[in-house]
Amino acid sequence: YALPLRWQIQGSTYILWAMGDHTYGGTERCDFNATGEGECSQGFFCPDAPPTSCYGETGEEILDSFAANYSCFTSENTVALCMLYILLFALVCKLVYALAL
């Protein structure tokens, strides 16, 4: 909780996975099952992979799949906010260093 690694990971994964119009193979679209049961609980499925290793076709779907287990991933664009937190952290570290001299 003391280092800005969470914000670095959140911002950089959004840039790497969700920015741009990228699609990733291995998935097929299906009708969303609102009950969350069966192979189509998210609007896609992977015919050649088990459901636990099927993350999605787009970057947003992949990040949403990761977010089910890891809170630092999100499909929302929070890059500017993450950069602000990192800069504020650096500023606080500089102030602490300057006042400690």
MDAnalysis code that builds the backbone (N, CA, C; Angstrom):
import MDAnalysis as mda
import numpy as np

u = mda.Universe.empty(303, n_residues=101, atom_resindex=np.repeat(np.arange(101), 3), trajectory=True)
u.add_TopologyAttr("name", ["N", "CA", "C"] * 101)
u.add_TopologyAttr("resid", np.arange(1, 102))
u.add_TopologyAttr("resname", ["TYR", "ALA", "LEU", "PRO", "LEU", "ARG", "TRP", "GLN", "ILE", "GLN", "GLY", "SER", "THR", "TYR", "ILE", "LEU", "TRP", "ALA", "MET", "GLY", "ASP", "HIS", "THR", "TYR", "GLY", "GLY", "THR", "GLU", "ARG", "CYS", "ASP", "PHE", "ASN", "ALA", "THR", "GLY", "GLU", "GLY", "GLU", "CYS", "SER", "GLN", "GLY", "PHE", "PHE", "CYS", "PRO", "ASP", "ALA", "PRO", "PRO", "THR", "SER", "CYS", "TYR", "GLY", "GLU", "THR", "GLY", "GLU", "GLU", "ILE", "LEU", "ASP", "SER", "PHE", "ALA", "ALA", "ASN", "TYR", "SER", "CYS", "PHE", "THR", "SER", "GLU", "ASN", "THR", "VAL", "ALA", "LEU", "CYS", "MET", "LEU", "TYR", "ILE", "LEU", "LEU", "PHE", "ALA", "LEU", "VAL", "CYS", "LYS", "LEU", "VAL", "TYR", "ALA", "LEU", "ALA", "LEU"])
u.atoms.positions = np.array([
    [0.802, -1.205, 0.000],
    [0.000, 0.000, 0.000],
    [0.843, 1.267, 0.000],
    [2.133, 1.123, 0.168],
    [2.985, 2.300, 0.269],
    [3.614, 2.696, -1.061],
    [3.550, 1.847, -2.066],
    [4.169, 2.150, -3.346],
    [3.107, 2.345, -4.430],
    [3.437, 3.100, -5.472],
    [2.450, 3.382, -6.524],
    [2.348, 2.287, -7.587],
    [2.755, 1.078, -7.277],
    [2.761, 0.006, -8.266],
    [1.352, -0.329, -8.764],
    [0.348, -0.243, -7.889],
    [-1.023, -0.532, -8.294],
    [-1.472, 0.382, -9.432],
    [-1.175, 1.665, -9.309],
    [-1.589, 2.624, -10.334],
    [-0.778, 2.454, -11.604],
    [0.474, 2.082, -11.473],
    [1.292, 1.826, -12.658],
    [0.743, 0.621, -13.418],
    [0.409, -0.430, -12.689],
    [-0.139, -1.635, -13.328],
    [-1.481, -1.334, -13.966],
    [-2.347, -0.635, -13.249],
    [-3.678, -0.330, -13.776],
    [-3.602, 0.519, -15.034],
    [-2.787, 1.551, -15.027],
    [-2.668, 2.409, -16.201],
    [-2.001, 1.720, -17.380],
    [-0.916, 1.006, -17.112],
    [-0.191, 0.377, -18.219],
    [-0.960, -0.795, -18.823],
    [-1.694, -1.549, -18.022],
    [-2.477, -2.649, -18.607],
    [-3.610, -2.108, -19.461],
    [-4.199, -0.979, -19.066],
    [-5.234, -0.388, -19.917],
    [-4.628, 0.063, -21.240],
    [-3.469, 0.694, -21.187],
    [-2.810, 1.149, -22.411],
    [-2.464, -0.037, -23.305],
    [-1.928, -1.100, -22.715],
    [-1.510, -2.256, -23.503],
    [-2.677, -3.056, -24.071],
    [-3.731, -3.245, -23.298],
    [-4.803, -4.146, -23.710],
    [-6.003, -3.443, -24.333],
    [-6.400, -2.295, -23.827],
    [-7.681, -1.727, -24.240],
    [-7.581, -0.576, -25.225],
    [-6.477, 0.143, -25.244],
    [-6.381, 1.258, -26.183],
    [-6.157, 0.712, -27.589],
    [-6.849, 1.265, -28.526],
    [-6.758, 0.787, -29.900],
    [-7.857, -0.218, -30.190],
    [-7.923, -0.621, -31.416],
    [-8.978, -1.534, -31.846],
    [-8.388, -2.924, -32.054],
    [-7.990, -3.553, -30.962],
    [-7.360, -4.863, -31.036],
    [-8.376, -5.954, -30.747],
    [-8.269, -7.038, -31.469],
    [-9.052, -8.231, -31.158],
    [-8.095, -9.409, -31.056],
    [-8.447, -10.333, -30.204],
    [-7.602, -11.488, -29.943],
    [-8.391, -12.739, -30.286],
    [-7.745, -13.683, -30.937],
    [-8.421, -14.874, -31.423],
    [-8.690, -15.904, -30.344],
    [-9.398, -16.938, -30.754],
    [-9.682, -18.048, -29.852],
    [-11.028, -17.988, -29.182],
    [-11.782, -16.905, -29.414],
    [-13.106, -16.786, -28.803],
    [-14.176, -16.746, -29.882],
    [-15.376, -17.091, -29.472],
    [-16.543, -16.998, -30.345],
    [-17.662, -16.305, -29.593],
    [-18.410, -15.492, -30.304],
    [-19.546, -14.783, -29.720],
    [-20.701, -15.749, -29.487],
    [-21.495, -15.470, -28.481],
    [-22.686, -16.265, -28.211],
    [-23.715, -15.380, -27.523],
    [-24.919, -15.858, -27.418],
    [-25.971, -15.106, -26.736],
    [-25.700, -15.116, -25.239],
    [-25.699, -13.939, -24.667],
    [-25.413, -13.799, -23.246],
    [-26.474, -14.511, -22.426],
    [-26.011, -15.316, -21.479],
    [-26.904, -16.037, -20.588],
    [-27.017, -15.232, -19.303],
    [-28.151, -14.607, -19.083],
    [-28.323, -13.713, -17.945],
    [-28.226, -14.434, -16.602],
    [-28.445, -15.724, -16.571],
    [-28.358, -16.453, -15.306],
    [-26.924, -16.726, -14.910],
    [-25.980, -16.559, -15.834],
    [-24.580, -16.800, -15.534],
    [-24.202, -18.261, -15.527],
    [-25.040, -19.083, -16.081],
    [-24.758, -20.515, -16.104],
    [-24.373, -20.942, -17.511],
    [-23.629, -22.013, -17.603],
    [-23.262, -22.550, -18.900],
    [-22.036, -21.879, -19.487],
    [-21.821, -22.125, -20.785],
    [-20.628, -21.615, -21.449],
    [-20.695, -20.138, -21.793],
    [-21.887, -19.572, -21.858],
    [-22.007, -18.187, -22.319],
    [-22.476, -17.261, -21.199],
    [-21.686, -17.147, -20.188],
    [-22.060, -16.262, -19.086],
    [-21.528, -14.841, -19.280],
    [-20.666, -14.625, -20.305],
    [-20.095, -13.297, -20.533],
    [-20.287, -12.792, -21.964],
    [-20.976, -13.525, -22.806],
    [-21.177, -13.097, -24.183],
    [-20.169, -13.666, -25.156],
    [-19.246, -14.478, -24.675],
    [-18.249, -15.138, -25.512],
    [-17.868, -16.453, -24.855],
    [-17.289, -17.347, -25.648],
    [-16.721, -18.575, -25.099],
    [-15.565, -19.011, -25.979],
    [-14.730, -19.869, -25.444],
    [-13.564, -20.375, -26.162],
    [-13.770, -21.861, -26.428],
    [-13.977, -22.239, -27.692],
    [-14.261, -23.643, -27.983],
    [-13.082, -24.580, -27.727],
    [-11.857, -24.059, -27.778],
    [-10.672, -24.907, -27.624],
    [-9.989, -24.750, -26.271],
    [-10.649, -24.103, -25.324],
    [-10.024, -23.874, -24.022],
    [-11.064, -24.042, -22.920],
    [-10.636, -24.415, -21.739],
    [-11.582, -24.507, -20.626],
    [-12.072, -23.111, -20.225],
    [-13.240, -23.007, -19.614],
    [-13.788, -21.686, -19.244],
    [-12.877, -20.880, -18.318],
    [-12.063, -21.559, -17.526],
    [-11.187, -20.824, -16.607],
    [-10.018, -20.140, -17.304],
    [-9.754, -20.477, -18.552],
    [-8.677, -19.807, -19.286],
    [-9.195, -19.114, -20.536],
    [-10.456, -18.706, -20.501],
    [-11.076, -17.956, -21.597],
    [-11.352, -16.545, -21.085],
    [-10.661, -15.546, -21.636],
    [-10.729, -14.195, -21.088],
    [-11.464, -13.191, -21.955],
    [-11.637, -13.446, -23.251],
    [-12.364, -12.522, -24.096],
    [-11.691, -12.263, -25.422],
    [-12.403, -11.523, -26.253],
    [-11.906, -11.216, -27.597],
    [-11.300, -9.827, -27.685],
    [-11.842, -8.885, -26.944],
    [-11.337, -7.515, -26.964],
    [-10.550, -7.233, -25.690],
    [-9.796, -6.161, -25.711],
    [-9.029, -5.786, -24.535],
    [-9.898, -5.492, -23.330],
    [-11.050, -4.849, -23.562],
    [-11.957, -4.546, -22.456],
    [-12.493, -5.825, -21.816],
    [-12.842, -6.811, -22.644],
    [-13.331, -8.083, -22.103],
    [-12.246, -8.802, -21.311],
    [-11.029, -8.740, -21.811],
    [-9.912, -9.379, -21.110],
    [-9.677, -8.710, -19.762],
    [-9.689, -7.377, -19.732],
    [-9.487, -6.672, -18.471],
    [-10.634, -6.929, -17.499],
    [-11.867, -7.003, -17.999],
    [-12.996, -7.332, -17.127],
    [-12.865, -8.744, -16.567],
    [-12.354, -9.660, -17.367],
    [-12.135, -11.030, -16.883],
    [-11.066, -11.056, -15.797],
    [-9.994, -10.285, -15.992],
    [-8.949, -10.202, -14.965],
    [-9.487, -9.555, -13.692],
    [-10.391, -8.562, -13.854],
    [-10.921, -7.830, -12.701],
    [-11.750, -8.720, -11.782],
    [-12.215, -9.838, -12.274],
    [-12.972, -10.748, -11.419],
    [-12.099, -11.286, -10.292],
    [-10.789, -11.356, -10.505],
    [-9.878, -11.878, -9.488],
    [-8.915, -10.831, -8.929],
    [-8.642, -9.785, -9.688],
    [-7.654, -8.790, -9.278],
    [-8.269, -7.402, -9.371],
    [-8.308, -6.690, -8.268],
    [-9.004, -5.404, -8.225],
    [-8.278, -4.291, -8.974],
    [-7.019, -4.458, -9.312],
    [-6.302, -3.369, -9.981],
    [-6.601, -3.301, -11.475],
    [-7.266, -4.294, -12.036],
    [-7.607, -4.270, -13.458],
    [-9.017, -3.717, -13.647],
    [-9.197, -2.885, -14.658],
    [-10.503, -2.342, -14.979],
    [-10.550, -2.005, -16.461],
    [-11.731, -2.085, -17.045],
    [-11.873, -1.722, -18.453],
    [-12.203, -0.242, -18.621],
    [-12.259, 0.495, -17.529],
    [-12.473, 1.941, -17.595],
    [-11.130, 2.635, -17.816],
    [-11.160, 3.722, -18.556],
    [-9.936, 4.465, -18.832],
    [-9.600, 5.340, -17.626],
    [-8.674, 4.878, -16.811],
    [-8.237, 5.612, -15.628],
    [-6.766, 6.002, -15.732],
    [-6.251, 6.078, -16.944],
    [-4.822, 6.349, -17.153],
    [-4.429, 7.713, -16.590],
    [-5.213, 8.744, -16.848],
    [-4.880, 10.085, -16.356],
    [-4.908, 10.129, -14.831],
    [-5.887, 9.496, -14.228],
    [-5.977, 9.462, -12.770],
    [-4.806, 8.687, -12.169],
    [-4.438, 7.589, -12.791],
    [-3.294, 6.809, -12.308],
    [-2.010, 7.619, -12.399],
    [-1.835, 8.351, -13.490],
    [-0.643, 9.190, -13.633],
    [-0.626, 10.288, -12.573],
    [-1.794, 10.848, -12.269],
    [-1.885, 11.868, -11.232],
    [-1.480, 11.301, -9.878],
    [-1.952, 10.114, -9.529],
    [-1.572, 9.492, -8.263],
    [-0.072, 9.240, -8.185],
    [0.517, 8.790, -9.278],
    [1.959, 8.525, -9.289],
    [2.752, 9.822, -9.131],
    [2.304, 10.879, -9.813],
    [2.987, 12.176, -9.673],
    [2.835, 12.741, -8.267],
    [1.652, 12.579, -7.662],
    [1.456, 13.034, -6.290],
    [2.340, 12.250, -5.325],
    [2.471, 10.955, -5.555],
    [3.349, 10.135, -4.730],
    [4.788, 10.623, -4.832],
    [5.235, 10.915, -6.044],
    [6.602, 11.418, -6.243],
    [6.794, 12.772, -5.568],
    [5.784, 13.623, -5.659],
    [5.859, 14.933, -5.016],
    [5.951, 14.797, -3.503],
    [5.161, 13.929, -2.924],
    [5.216, 13.713, -1.478],
    [6.578, 13.160, -1.078],
    [7.115, 12.232, -1.844],
    [8.450, 11.708, -1.536],
    [9.504, 12.801, -1.602],
    [9.421, 13.679, -2.576],
    [10.385, 14.791, -2.693],
    [10.247, 15.736, -1.514],
    [8.992, 16.021, -1.103],
    [8.786, 16.921, 0.040],
    [9.323, 16.290, 1.329],
    [9.088, 15.040, 1.527],
    [9.598, 14.355, 2.712],
    [11.116, 14.387, 2.710],
    [11.713, 14.145, 1.586],
    [13.179, 14.182, 1.483],
    [13.716, 15.589, 1.751],
    [13.063, 16.598, 1.163],
    [13.544, 17.973, 1.325],
    [13.389, 18.436, 2.765],
    [12.318, 18.063, 3.427],
    [12.108, 18.495, 4.811],
    [12.961, 17.703, 5.797],
    [13.422, 16.540, 5.398],
    [14.242, 15.717, 6.285],
    [15.694, 16.191, 6.337],
    [16.090, 16.992, 5.356],
    [17.473, 17.489, 5.345],
    [17.597, 18.545, 6.350],
])
